[in-house]
Amino acid sequence: MMSSTWTCFHLQAIAEDPRKVLTRADMQSVFERFLEQLSEGVDEVDFRSALDDVTSQLDLLAFA
């Protein structure tokens, strides 16, 4: 798995350029970070935080 520092930096760069289209590698980074957050979480607050993070990175208004 990629390091969280690299992933967060990479995702921040994506967020700063809204014209950038997410590539397959970008999507993989977002998904890997989401899985890391889920595996490290211990309660509903952590789960909601992981969902909030992934939805913001993917620029989604709702996550089903």
Long-range contacts (C-beta under 8 A, 24 or more apart in sequence): 1-32, 1-36, 2-29, 2-32, 4-33, 4-36, 7-32, 7-33, 8-33, 11-57, 14-57, 15-56, 15-57, 18-59, 22-58, 30-54, 30-57, 30-58, 33-57
